[in-house]
Amino acid sequence: MSVTTKDVEQLIKKGRAYSTRTKYREALAYYEKALELDPSNPEVWCLRAATYIEIGRNEDALKDCEHALSLNQNYADAWSKKGYSLYNLGRFEDAVHSCTRALALNGNDASAWYIKGVSLDELGRTAEANEAYGKSLELEIIFDMQADLKRGGR
Amino acid sequence: MKTDMPLSRPIRLFVNQTEELLDTEIALLRNPEADQNGTLVDVYTYNIEKNIILFPPHYTGLLKDFIIARHCVNLLIRGAAAKKSRYLVCSFTGDSVYKGIHQIYIDALKDEAKKAKKLPVQKFIRMLNILYTNFNNDINEFPWNPIANAIVYHRIPQIRKTQLYYLMKEGKMDMDSMMEFEDIIPRRYFVLSKSMFYARDLYLARILPADELMPVINIPQMKKFNHLEVKEMLTTRWTQTSWYQSKIFGDAMLDIMEKHLQNIDWNAEPCLDCFHDIYQIGVNMTNHFISYMSMQGWFVWETTKHLQDAQGKKAEYEFGALKKIFGDLIEKSSFDGDIGYP
């Protein structure tokens, strides 16, 4: 492992930690440092996109997702975040398309199912929306039960 | 509504409707510190500019939507009460704390007399304070839970499957809570606490048509509930557990609940008047529960400001009550009013 890769991983870890605590400005600072060291890392572009979404910078998020996808077309998370930012920008048809791509790569992405559902709902495609909501709920419940078990629940 | 996060269409409409009815603003915020059930910080309870619904960040889909919907109902009830009359809650005073703690003390003494291993005095005193506080919290929350759930069920049918999972989870959590203190808490209060949750679960199982609430059967972790109706699921849980005693009291509390809530038209056109009526029904039902549990005089209906001030004086009230009960055996220097369970 090169020193640079290790540094980038450390920066990503710190960025994630700040993001989890909703300290998005600090998280962005770490992701930007990581991108300076390794601009060809699609994960960092995607993480920065996710942070941009949280602070309402959806155009910037979309650009970062597209950058991540230009580096790796099969990056499911980047498709998922692209769908999210497109939904926030009111581009529901495009959001459905991106979420569908994300789900083809990773069918267990509860968030992508949900964004697909809300986008379809906005387009008036209720039956398809309900199907997407159903998948989203199943996954969310499974993750919630697993989280409860980890927390020591019975 | 102040949020950038996606919301399912029915929930977004419900949030908008809540804002319009109350002429207020609701901010939705993810917060790592938020309670699992979400937290409503509202303008009718706190001196703040706008209402905030906080929820845990890991809830991103319909579970988040359900938490938001239920808190919107709570907000509607509180807001209608504040706008149409006064929004009051169960608060406490020095006198009411004494009445509550003294009663718990008398009941605890009866239990202690039968125990081979007595509770150390310090733990015994702590238990009195904590039980009183717990019942104050419960009496301010438990009667409103079935009301909020029934309203969400009737007003937002699209979220029923999510609601089913949530109710099962909530019911299980409440059943499991305090179990490690079963031998410490006087039997009467342990049973009463469990009875409240029993009544709530059974009421919801009855009012929410089971056929529409069939579990999502392709969730592997829920397979064990296959082919069970909600009512059966909830009743089975209670009858097969060690909380069977709670069933007897719980059935009586269920009757109280049904008597008060039977007149609510869950599908009425939403308006401030109807939510104010629901608030009044909730208040009457709470009084009935207080009376049934022989807790008259334990709490006083007062403003939220009064409750917040009372919470600031809680240690002082508790010390005063204990001083009246134990006399000079209680030393202020050795009294710690803000502690965890014994």
Boltz contact constraints between the chains, C-beta under 6 A:
constraints:
  - contact:
      token1: [A, 21]
      token2: [B, 32]
      max_distance: 6.0
  - contact:
      token1: [A, 56]
      token2: [B, 4]
      max_distance: 6.0
  - contact:
      token1: [A, 87]
      token2: [B, 6]
      max_distance: 6.0
  - contact:
      token1: [A, 110]
      token2: [B, 61]
      max_distance: 6.0
  - contact:
      token1: [A, 111]
      token2: [B, 60]
      max_distance: 6.0
  - contact:
      token1: [A, 114]
      token2: [B, 61]
      max_distance: 6.0
  - contact:
      token1: [A, 115]
      token2: [B, 6]
      max_distance: 6.0
  - contact:
      token1: [A, 118]
      token2: [B, 6]
      max_distance: 6.0
  - contact:
      token1: [A, 118]
      token2: [B, 8]
      max_distance: 6.0
  - contact:
      token1: [A, 121]
      token2: [B, 9]
      max_distance: 6.0
  - contact:
      token1: [A, 136]
      token2: [B, 61]
      max_distance: 6.0
  - contact:
      token1: [A, 137]
      token2: [B, 62]
      max_distance: 6.0
  - contact:
      token1: [A, 137]
      token2: [B, 162]
      max_distance: 6.0
  - contact:
      token1: [A, 138]
      token2: [B, 216]
      max_distance: 6.0
  - contact:
      token1: [A, 138]
      token2: [B, 219]
      max_distance: 6.0
  - contact:
      token1: [A, 140]
      token2: [B, 61]
      max_distance: 6.0
  - contact:
      token1: [A, 140]
      token2: [B, 63]
      max_distance: 6.0
  - contact:
      token1: [A, 141]
      token2: [B, 165]
      max_distance: 6.0
  - contact:
      token1: [A, 141]
      token2: [B, 219]
      max_distance: 6.0
  - contact:
      token1: [A, 145]
      token2: [B, 221]
      max_distance: 6.0
